[in-house]
Amino acid sequence: MDPRLSFVTLVVRDLRASRRFYIEGLGWPVEFEREGEVVMVRVAGKLILSLWQQDQAEGELGPIGRAEGAMPFTLAHNVRTEAEVDQVIAEAGKAGASVASEPVKREWGGYSGYFADPDGFRWEVACNPGPLGESVL
């Protein structure tokens, strides 16, 4: 099997709120939409972010569990400079995100901060030095 990720699906409590945040707030373009069910955004050449209304998702996935605190994964948005990290965190805040962690220099050599979308999904915004960081831009 080839290593590949085609879709990242976030099961959301309120699709309208998520749409307002990602599409209207952040300005991301809709690739596909079925009203009240799903909104999809192409985030890379062959990668789709899917926002799936929870009651619609449960029919296929089964019961959805949620707990307090950060979910056990993060999504990342990498940029070229530290100033861009600050800018993206600020834009997300204006769109309705809460800042989970202000940007700071990290022990691993980069600079990053985190915001949470309306459902609490954590997005890291990072400037990663070196070849691996460059390879994802």
KAMODA-V681073 format. One record per pair of residues at least 4 apart in sequence whose C-alpha atoms are under 7 Angstrom apart, sorted by sequence separation. I is the first residue (numbers start at 0). GAP is how many residues later the second one is. If there is no record, write none. Layout:
i->[I | I]
gap->[GAP | GAP]
This chain:
i->[13 | 14 | 15 | 16 | 17 | 18 | 19 | 20 | 21 | 22 | 33 | 42 | 52 | 53 | 56 | 57 | 79 | 80 | 81 | 82 | 83 | 84 | 85 | 86 | 87 | 88 | 89 | 90 | 91 | 92 | 104 | 105 | 115 | 116 | 128 | 129 | 130 | 131 | 18 | 19 | 20 | 21 | 22 | 32 | 33 | 41 | 42 | 51 | 57 | 78 | 91 | 92 | 104 | 105 | 115 | 116 | 127 | 21 | 22 | 32 | 41 | 42 | 57 | 78 | 92 | 104 | 115 | 31 | 32 | 40 | 41 | 103 | 104 | 114 | 115 | 31 | 39 | 40 | 102 | 103 | 113 | 114 | 29 | 30 | 39 | 40 | 102 | 103 | 113 | 114 | 29 | 30 | 39 | 102 | 113 | 29 | 30 | 38 | 39 | 101 | 112 | 113 | 28 | 37 | 38 | 100 | 101 | 111 | 112 | 27 | 37 | 38 | 100 | 111 | 112 | 37 | 99 | 100 | 111 | 36 | 37 | 98 | 99 | 110 | 111 | 36 | 98 | 99 | 110 | 35 | 85 | 97 | 98 | 109 | 110 | 96 | 97 | 109 | 36 | 96 | 97 | 109 | 96 | 108 | 14 | 96 | 88 | 84 | 81 | 14 | 14 | 11 | 13 | 5 | 6 | 7 | 8 | 9 | 10 | 11 | 12 | 84 | 5 | 6 | 7 | 8 | 9 | 10 | 11 | 12 | 84 | 4 | 5 | 6 | 7 | 8 | 9 | 10 | 11 | 84 | 6 | 8 | 10 | 81 | 10 | 80 | 74 | 75 | 76 | 77 | 78 | 79 | 73 | 74 | 75 | 76 | 77 | 78 | 73 | 74 | 75 | 76 | 77 | 70 | 73 | 78 | 77 | 25 | 25 | 24 | 20 | 20 | 17 | 16 | 12 | 11]
gap->[4 | 4 | 4 | 4 | 4 | 4 | 4 | 4 | 4 | 4 | 4 | 4 | 4 | 4 | 4 | 4 | 4 | 4 | 4 | 4 | 4 | 4 | 4 | 4 | 4 | 4 | 4 | 4 | 4 | 4 | 4 | 4 | 4 | 4 | 4 | 4 | 4 | 4 | 5 | 5 | 5 | 5 | 5 | 5 | 5 | 5 | 5 | 5 | 5 | 5 | 5 | 5 | 5 | 5 | 5 | 5 | 5 | 6 | 6 | 6 | 6 | 6 | 6 | 6 | 6 | 6 | 6 | 7 | 7 | 7 | 7 | 7 | 7 | 7 | 7 | 8 | 8 | 8 | 8 | 8 | 8 | 8 | 9 | 9 | 9 | 9 | 9 | 9 | 9 | 9 | 10 | 10 | 10 | 10 | 10 | 11 | 11 | 11 | 11 | 11 | 11 | 11 | 12 | 12 | 12 | 12 | 12 | 12 | 12 | 13 | 13 | 13 | 13 | 13 | 13 | 14 | 14 | 14 | 14 | 15 | 15 | 15 | 15 | 15 | 15 | 16 | 16 | 16 | 16 | 17 | 17 | 17 | 17 | 17 | 17 | 18 | 18 | 18 | 19 | 19 | 19 | 19 | 20 | 20 | 21 | 21 | 26 | 27 | 29 | 37 | 38 | 39 | 39 | 40 | 40 | 40 | 40 | 40 | 40 | 40 | 40 | 40 | 41 | 41 | 41 | 41 | 41 | 41 | 41 | 41 | 41 | 42 | 42 | 42 | 42 | 42 | 42 | 42 | 42 | 42 | 43 | 43 | 43 | 45 | 46 | 46 | 47 | 47 | 47 | 47 | 47 | 47 | 48 | 48 | 48 | 48 | 48 | 48 | 49 | 49 | 49 | 49 | 49 | 50 | 50 | 58 | 59 | 66 | 69 | 70 | 74 | 75 | 100 | 101 | 106 | 107]
